[in-house]
Amino acid sequence: MTYNQYDVIVVGGGPAGLAAALSARENGAERVLVVERDREPGGILNQCIHNGFGLHYFKEELTGPEYAQRFADMVRATDIEVCLDTMVLEITKEKQVHTVSKEKGYKVYSAKSVILAMGCRERTRGAIGIPGTRPSGIFTAGTAQRYINMEGYMVGKKVLVLGSGDIGLIMARRMTLEGAKVLACVEIMPYSGGLNRNIVQCLEDFEIPLLLSHTIVEIKGRNRVEGAVIAKVDENRRPIAGTEVYFECDTILLSVGLIPENELTRTAGIAIDSRTGGAVVYENMETESEGIFACGNVLHVHDLVDYVTEESQLAGRAAAEYVSGGRKSGGITMVESGEGVSYTVPQKIRLANVEKTVKIFFRVKKVYKNNCKIVAESDGKILAQYSREHLAPGEMEHIAVPKSIFEKAGGNITIKVAEK
């Protein structure tokens, strides 16, 4: 039985969900509901107690909880409804949101528009298949972060970090500050997967080695981790015999990638981009399922929460416009990834909905240290070029493409990298 009708229902109360809900309300959506499975809003930011948030959006440096609290306070100052400690079980194409909670039991909410903002999750040991025994003391970096920063538990004293994503780099520093010895950060790729500022502030400043083109080939230990064997890898990421080194440790933190949390998206029958792991979206963050939008890390993994906020505000505004009947139709231009680019978001552009420009976000496949160009082309014809001094896979890039460029395109647009 359907309980209550809303203009917009936002699934997820993290930074993306809160920003999207506020934007939807500010742009005319009258009844807005946020559904969050945790006991308080803010999402992953609540455990990110380090600073570095808000430099772009608020023009000041904040911790994760401070950034989240600002949006939680803004939501609280409105009539937006928030259901906490509530799990979403299913979202249908008819925009019915099935939920369950201890307080209200099983409820089905109906919406005119739905915004997906479920965030992402970490890859685990099982996802990468590290050989060896299965002792305790192996954590994803985010799990360790929650234990230390929110629950008050120290996860280990002699630590090896596998992977150099931002969470792993930050936790290498955090463990050091808590008195642990971080032996090394081990990365299978020939470059780091994190932001350059985190490499400097979290590893170099604390003299923690970063071992590129290395990986763990065996974990040892019966009840608790006792050590790990690492080895160099070749260009195909295969261990090189004879390069093995043993590290004695009691804890291993895994920072081996993030995956958009899209089980609900898939069960709703919404098309997923295999490159991003998130939904295929148009210029206004609308998925291929009419009236359902996606934003934040559930769409593609971001580096900076400021960009999550900006993207989510666009999704909230578009959802409100959809509810009011302001949606436009028209021809579709596909945005494709070319040489050196692993993905683009959005993947489809409806020019009728574009006012001036479209921001296209993307990641590159390798490190470009020399001056290079980001090129937008169509049918082999260069439409626009954007100069960059440095590009790296660990840093998400974006370009603002004017509407006139799309109008000049003879067909689909390809975004690629060209070295000067």
HELIX and SHEET records of a PDB file:
HELIX    1   1 PRO A   15  GLU A   26  1                                  12    
HELIX    2   2 GLY A   43  GLN A   47  5                                   5    
HELIX    3   3 GLY A   64  ARG A   76  1                                  13    
HELIX    4   4 ARG A  125  ILE A  128  1                                   4    
HELIX    5   5 ALA A  141  ARG A  146  1                                   6    
HELIX    6   6 TYR A  147  GLU A  151  3                                   5    
HELIX    7   7 ASP A  166  LEU A  177  1                                  12    
HELIX    8   8 ASN A  196  ASN A  198  1                                   3    
HELIX    9   9 ILE A  199  LEU A  203  3                                   5    
HELIX   10  10 GLU A  204  PHE A  206  5                                   3    
HELIX   11  11 GLU A  263  THR A  267  1                                   5    
HELIX   12  12 GLY A  296  VAL A  298  5                                   3    
HELIX   13  13 VAL A  305  VAL A  323  1                                  19    
HELIX   14  14 LEU A  351  ASN A  353  5                                   3    
HELIX   15  15 LYS A  403  LYS A  408  1                                   6    
SHEET    1   A 6 GLU A  81  CYS A  83  0                                        
SHEET    2   A 6 VAL A  32  VAL A  35  1                                        
SHEET    3   A 6 THR A   2  VAL A  11  1                                        
SHEET    4   A 6 GLY A 105  LEU A 116  1                                        
SHEET    5   A 6 GLN A  96  SER A 101 -1                                        
SHEET    6   A 6 THR A  86  ILE A  91 -1                                        
SHEET    1   B 5 GLU A  81  CYS A  83  0                                        
SHEET    2   B 5 VAL A  32  VAL A  35  1                                        
SHEET    3   B 5 THR A   2  VAL A  11  1                                        
SHEET    4   B 5 GLY A 105  LEU A 116  1                                        
SHEET    5   B 5 ILE A 292  ALA A 294  1                                        
SHEET    1   C 2 ASN A  51  PHE A  53  0                                        
SHEET    2   C 2 LEU A  62  THR A  63 -1                                        
SHEET    1   D 2 CYS A 120  GLU A 122  0                                        
SHEET    2   D 2 LEU A 258  PRO A 260 -1                                        
SHEET    1   E 5 ILE A 138  THR A 140  0                                        
SHEET    2   E 5 THR A 251  LEU A 254  1                                        
SHEET    3   E 5 LYS A 158  LEU A 162  1                                        
SHEET    4   E 5 LYS A 181  GLU A 187  1                                        
SHEET    5   E 5 LEU A 210  LEU A 212  1                                        
SHEET    1   F 3 HIS A 214  LYS A 220  0                                        
SHEET    2   F 3 GLY A 227  LYS A 232 -1                                        
SHEET    3   F 3 VAL A 245  GLU A 248 -1                                        
SHEET    1   G 5 LYS A 348  ARG A 350  0                                        
SHEET    2   G 5 ILE A 332  SER A 337 -1                                        
SHEET    3   G 5 ILE A 413  GLU A 419  1                                        
SHEET    4   G 5 CYS A 372  SER A 378 -1                                        
SHEET    5   G 5 LYS A 381  ARG A 388 -1                                        
SHEET    1   H 3 VAL A 341  VAL A 345  0                                        
SHEET    2   H 3 THR A 357  VAL A 364 -1                                        
SHEET    3   H 3 GLU A 397  PRO A 402 -1                                        
END                                                                             
